[in-house]
């Protein structure tokens, strides 16, 4: 089941980022420098009382003049309404309730999404509670007083947030159809691919980057099997600021990836692979989704016998952290290799839920250990006792060892490669959990 998404909305300087960092910053350990893990982290996975959810900080814009503030807040609210299951609407007790708060509250109320109204900077409940009551006028129910910086009231606020989850998270549970998210930068041809597969112009396509209005779910039936394609929405309007476009496309990518089994990253062949593509791919990789890279507009570039190899090498270098991803060169315009896309999706879905018998896994591991001795440190050698697969989507394995510290990343990768040699697992990441077991 996909994780619920919670978006923080509010005026500049009400403390959105402080709250985000309190909830996320100290829990995020950036272990690897993958492109999905950015310094300007605008989404984070949060756990509260056995609930897992994704928190999104929409507040990327700090407008320079007052008249832009409302426009900026409206954009944030629109994104939150489109992508979130629950909206955290943040206000500031010290500035009091202002007109912009009321206008945005109006928009949020009409969305019919669950809204948790938060009044920040309440560093003393005794002193500020009379001012908190003013926010009842927004008509969004009980205001929750908190202080992001002093960490007051945050538990009660999170209790309220997670109380809205069951209903919003139920929708996908009975739906067993494969869900495929088409992700990528604006204007690389995501909607055109879906239209070509559908054979009709269902999704609005134009040359302006970001004309897709909402994240659209499209059902496509092929050979009697139903698929749900999730098109990550572009932007509602052209933004002058490149960072905002990037930020918003990432927010929408996170929300689509949460709901999919397989992500198809669309790259523009005329541009080649960019840092932004790597960032977007990183989101799917971090979340353990099946992965296909589709290089679109392949008909639009001049080719010789080396072009495809050069392209492949560039992509593999840039996305070196996901060597398992399947790679296709397609054209939404001409339909070139689009049937192959479906075949690849089917194969990746199968690999993503492939289960291997424990006996077979242990045979592979014993052979691997015999071929390459495990590492040792200060005279102590790593021993691998046992391996078993504990879950699928993505396939997840637990390896029991004598000392976790000795199980170096490179040796885990070596074991992974041996498993892949036997079973392929093309298009899907594999996850390994290392557990310690004392020698008897």
C-alpha positions in Angstrom: 0.0 0.0 0.0 1.3 3.5 -0.8 2.3 5.8 2.0 0.0 8.7 2.8 1.4 12.1 1.8 1.2 15.1 4.2 2.0 18.6 2.8 2.9 21.7 4.8 1.4 24.9 3.5 1.7 28.5 4.8 2.9 32.0 4.4 6.7 32.7 4.3 8.3 32.9 7.8 5.6 31.1 9.7 8.1 28.3 10.5 7.3 25.6 7.8 10.9 24.6 7.3 11.7 24.6 11.0 8.8 22.1 11.6 9.9 20.1 8.6 13.5 19.9 9.9 12.3 19.0 13.4 10.2 16.1 12.1 12.7 15.0 9.4 16.1 16.5 9.7 17.3 14.7 12.7 15.9 11.4 11.6 17.3 11.5 8.2 20.7 9.8 8.0 22.2 10.4 4.6 24.2 7.2 4.2 24.9 7.3 0.5 25.3 10.3 -1.7 22.6 9.2 -4.2 20.9 11.9 -6.3 17.6 11.2 -4.5 19.2 12.5 -1.3 19.5 16.2 -1.9 20.8 18.9 0.4 17.6 20.9 -0.1 15.5 18.0 1.0 11.9 18.8 0.4 10.4 15.4 1.3 11.1 13.0 4.1 9.8 9.7 5.3 8.3 10.0 8.8 7.2 7.4 11.3 4.8 8.2 14.1 2.9 5.6 16.3 3.5 2.8 13.7 2.2 5.0 10.9 4.6 5.7 8.0 4.0 8.8 5.8 5.8 11.1 3.5 6.1 14.7 4.6 6.4 17.4 1.9 7.6 21.0 2.4 5.8 23.0 -0.3 7.3 26.4 0.7 10.0 26.8 -1.9 9.2 30.4 -2.8 10.1 33.4 -0.7 8.5 36.2 -2.7 10.2 39.6 -2.7 7.1 41.8 -2.5 3.9 41.4 -0.6 1.6 41.2 -3.6 3.3 38.0 -4.7 2.9 36.3 -1.4 -0.7 35.3 -1.9 -0.1 34.1 -5.5 2.8 32.0 -4.1 0.7 30.6 -1.4 -2.1 29.7 -3.8 0.4 27.8 -5.9 1.6 25.9 -2.8 -2.0 25.2 -1.8 -2.8 23.9 -5.3 0.1 21.5 -5.2 -0.8 20.4 -1.7 -4.4 19.8 -2.7 -3.3 17.8 -5.8 -0.8 15.6 -4.1 -1.5 15.3 -0.4 -3.8 13.0 1.6 -3.6 15.4 4.6 -2.7 19.1 4.6 -0.9 20.8 7.4 -1.9 24.5 7.2 0.5 26.6 9.2 -0.1 30.0 10.7 1.9 32.3 13.1 0.5 33.3 16.5 2.8 36.3 16.7 1.6 37.8 13.4 -2.0 36.9 14.1 -4.5 35.9 11.5 -4.1 37.9 8.3 -6.1 38.2 5.1 -3.9 35.9 3.1 -4.5 33.1 5.7 -8.3 33.5 5.2 -8.0 33.4 1.4 -5.9 30.2 1.4 -8.1 28.6 4.1 -11.0 29.2 1.7 -9.2 27.3 -1.1 -8.2 24.5 1.2 -11.7 24.1 2.6 -13.2 23.7 -0.8 -10.7 20.9 -1.6 -12.5 18.6 0.8 -9.1 17.2 1.9 -8.5 16.7 5.6 -6.8 19.8 7.0 -4.9 20.2 10.3 -4.7 23.8 11.3 -1.4 24.5 13.1 -0.6 27.8 15.0 3.1 28.0 15.4 5.5 29.9 17.7 3.3 29.3 20.8 6.4 29.1 23.0 4.2 29.5 26.1 0.7 28.1 26.2 -0.3 30.3 29.2 0.8 33.4 27.4 -0.4 32.8 23.8 -3.6 30.6 24.2 -6.0 33.6 24.0 -4.3 34.6 20.7 -4.7 31.0 19.4 -8.5 31.2 19.7 -8.6 33.9 17.0 -7.7 31.2 14.4 -11.1 29.5 14.9 -12.3 32.2 12.5 -10.7 30.4 9.6 -13.4 27.8 9.8 -11.0 24.9 9.7 -11.8 23.4 13.1 -9.6 23.3 16.2 -6.3 25.1 15.9 -3.4 23.1 17.2 -0.9 25.3 19.1 2.7 24.2 18.6 6.3 25.6 18.8 8.5 24.1 16.1 11.7 25.5 17.6 10.8 24.5 21.2 9.1 21.3 20.1 6.0 21.9 22.1 2.6 20.4 21.1 4.1 18.4 18.2 2.9 15.0 19.4 -0.7 16.1 19.7 -0.4 17.6 16.2 0.9 14.4 14.7 -1.8 12.4 16.5 -4.3 14.5 14.7 -2.5 14.1 11.3 -2.4 10.3 11.5 -6.1 10.1 12.7 -7.0 11.1 9.0 -4.9 8.3 7.4 -7.1 5.2 7.3 -9.7 6.6 4.9 -7.2 8.2 2.6 -4.9 5.1 2.5 -7.7 2.6 1.9 -8.3 3.5 -1.7 -5.4 1.5 -3.2 -5.6 -1.6 -1.0 -8.1 -3.7 -3.1 -6.6 -2.5 -6.4 -4.3 -5.3 -7.5 -3.7 -3.8 -11.0 -0.1 -2.9 -11.8 0.5 0.8 -11.3 3.1 2.5 -13.5 4.3 6.0 -12.8 5.6 7.9 -15.8 8.2 10.3 -14.3 10.7 12.8 -15.6 11.2 16.5 -16.2 8.5 18.7 -17.7 8.3 18.5 -21.5 10.2 15.2 -22.1 7.1 13.6 -23.6 5.5 11.8 -20.7 1.9 12.5 -21.7 2.7 11.8 -25.4 3.8 8.3 -24.4 0.5 7.6 -22.6 -1.5 9.1 -25.5 0.3 6.8 -28.0 -0.4 3.8 -25.8 -4.0 4.8 -25.5 -4.4 5.6 -29.1 -6.3 8.8 -28.2 -5.4 12.3 -27.0 -6.6 11.8 -23.4 -3.9 13.9 -21.7 -3.4 17.5 -22.8 -0.1 17.8 -24.7 1.5 21.0 -25.9 5.0 22.3 -26.3 4.8 24.5 -23.2 6.6 22.7 -20.4 4.1 21.7 -17.8 0.8 21.7 -19.5 -0.4 18.6 -17.7 -2.9 20.0 -15.2 -3.2 17.2 -12.6 -1.7 13.8 -11.9 -3.8 11.8 -14.2 -4.5 8.1 -13.7 -5.1 6.4 -17.1 -6.4 2.8 -17.4 -5.0 0.9 -20.4 -6.0 -2.7 -21.2 -3.5 -4.8 -23.2 -3.8 -8.5 -23.9 -6.6 -8.7 -21.4 -4.5 -7.2 -18.6 -5.4 -3.9 -17.0 -2.7 -1.4 -16.1 -3.0 2.0 -14.4 -0.6 4.6 -15.7 0.1 7.6 -13.4 1.3 10.6 -15.3 3.2 13.0 -13.1 1.7 16.4 -13.6 3.7 19.2 -15.1 3.3 22.7 -13.7 0.2 24.7 -13.8 2.0 27.6 -15.3 5.4 28.6 -16.5 7.5 29.7 -13.6 10.3 32.2 -14.1 12.3 30.5 -11.4 14.0 27.3 -12.4 14.3 26.1 -8.8 10.5 26.2 -8.4 9.9 24.2 -11.5 12.4 21.7 -10.2 10.9 21.7 -6.7 7.4 21.2 -7.9 8.2 18.4 -10.4 10.0 16.6 -7.5 7.0 17.0 -5.2 4.7 15.5 -7.9 7.2 12.8 -8.6 7.3 11.7 -4.9 3.5 11.5 -4.8 3.3 9.4 -8.0 6.2 7.1 -7.0 4.6 6.4 -3.7 1.6 4.9 -5.5 3.4 2.9 -8.2 5.0 -0.6 -8.6 7.2 0.4 -11.5 8.5 3.8 -12.4 9.4 4.7 -16.0 11.8 7.6 -16.1 11.5 9.4 -19.4 14.6 11.1 -20.7 14.7 13.5 -23.7 17.2 12.1 -26.3 17.8 15.5 -27.7 19.0 16.8 -24.3 20.7 13.7 -23.0 20.6 12.8 -19.3 20.7 15.7 -16.8 21.2 16.2 -13.1 17.5 16.7 -12.7 16.9 13.3 -14.3 19.2 11.7 -11.8 17.5 13.4 -8.9 14.1 12.1 -10.1 15.4 8.6 -10.7 16.9 8.7 -7.1 13.4 9.1 -5.7 12.2 5.8 -7.2 15.4 4.1 -6.2 15.2 5.3 -2.6 11.7 3.8 -2.4 12.6 0.4 -3.9 10.5 0.6 -7.0 10.9 -1.3 -10.3 12.8 0.9 -12.7 12.7 1.4 -16.5 14.6 4.2 -18.3 12.9 5.2 -21.5 14.9 7.5 -23.8 12.2 9.3 -25.8 12.4 11.3 -29.1 15.0 8.7 -30.3 13.7 9.4 -33.9 14.8 13.1 -33.5 18.5 12.6 -33.3 21.1 11.8 -35.9 22.6 8.4 -35.4 25.6 6.3 -36.4 26.6 2.8 -35.3 28.1 4.2 -32.0 25.2 6.5 -30.9 23.3 3.9 -28.9 26.4 2.7 -27.1 27.5 6.3 -26.3 24.0 7.1 -24.9 23.9 3.9 -22.9 27.3 4.5 -21.3 26.4 8.1 -20.4 23.1 7.0 -18.7 24.8 4.1 -16.9 27.6 6.4 -15.6 25.1 9.1 -14.4 22.8 6.5 -12.8 25.6 4.2 -11.6 23.7 3.6 -8.3 20.9 1.7 -10.3 22.7 -0.6 -12.7 19.6 -2.9 -12.6 17.4 -0.4 -14.4 16.1 -1.6 -17.8 16.9 0.8 -20.7 14.8 1.4 -23.8 15.1 3.8 -26.7 11.6 4.9 -27.9 9.6 7.5 -29.8 6.2 8.6 -28.6 5.8 10.4 -31.9 6.3 7.4 -34.2 5.4 4.7 -31.7 8.9 3.1 -32.1 9.5 0.3 -29.6 6.4 1.2 -27.5 5.1 -2.4 -27.6 8.5 -3.4 -26.1 7.7 -1.0 -23.2 4.8 -3.2 -22.2 6.9 -6.4 -22.4 9.5 -4.7 -20.2 6.9 -3.5 -17.7 5.5 -7.1 -17.4 9.0 -8.5 -16.8 9.9 -5.9 -14.2 6.6 -6.4 -12.3 7.4 -10.2 -12.2 10.9 -9.6 -11.0 9.8 -7.1 -8.4 7.6 -9.8 -6.7 9.9 -12.7 -7.3 10.5 -15.0 -4.3 13.4 -17.4 -4.1 13.5 -20.6 -1.9 15.8 -20.3 1.1 17.7 -23.5 0.2 18.6 -22.1 -3.2 19.7 -18.8 -1.7 22.0 -20.5 0.8 23.6 -22.6 -2.0 24.3 -19.4 -4.0 25.8 -17.7 -0.9 28.0 -20.8 0.0 29.4 -20.8 -3.5 30.0 -17.1 -3.4 31.9 -17.3 -0.1 34.0 -20.2 -1.5 34.9 -18.1 -4.6 35.7 -14.9 -2.7 36.7 -15.0 1.0 34.8 -12.6 3.2 36.8 -9.6 4.5 38.5 -9.6 7.9 39.6 -6.9 10.3 42.3 -7.1 13.0 42.4 -10.8 12.7 38.6 -11.3 12.9 37.0 -12.7 9.8 33.4 -12.2 8.7 31.3 -15.3 8.7 28.0 -15.6 6.8 25.7 -18.1 8.4 22.4 -17.9 6.6 20.4 -16.0 4.1 16.6 -15.8 3.6 14.1 -13.7 1.6 11.7 -11.9 3.9 9.5 -9.9 1.5 8.9 -8.8 -2.1 8.3 -5.4 -3.9 11.3 -4.9 -3.6 12.8 -8.4 -3.0 14.3 -8.1 0.5 16.9 -10.5 2.0 18.2 -10.9 5.5 21.8 -12.2 5.9 22.8 -13.5 9.4 26.5 -12.8 10.1 28.9 -13.0 13.1 29.7 -9.3 13.1 27.8 -6.6 11.2 30.7 -4.2 11.2 32.7 -6.6 9.0 29.9 -6.8 6.4 31.3 -4.1 4.1 29.0 -2.5 1.5 31.2 -4.0 -1.3 30.8 -7.5 -0.1 27.0 -7.1 0.2 27.2 -5.9 -3.5 29.2 -9.0 -4.4 26.5 -11.3 -2.9 23.8 -9.3 -4.7 25.6 -9.7 -8.0 25.8 -13.5 -7.5 22.0 -13.6 -6.8 21.4 -11.5 -9.9 23.6 -13.8 -12.0 21.3 -16.7 -11.0 17.9 -15.0 -11.1 18.3 -11.8 -13.2 16.0 -9.5 -11.2 16.3 -7.1 -14.0 14.6 -3.7 -13.5 14.2 -4.2 -9.7 16.4 -3.1 -6.8 17.3 -5.7 -4.1 17.4 -4.8 -0.4 19.7 -6.4 2.1 19.3 -6.4 5.9 22.4 -7.6 7.8 21.7 -9.2 11.2 24.2 -10.3 13.8 24.0 -13.8 15.3 26.5 -14.8 18.0 28.5 -18.0 17.3 27.3 -21.0 19.2 
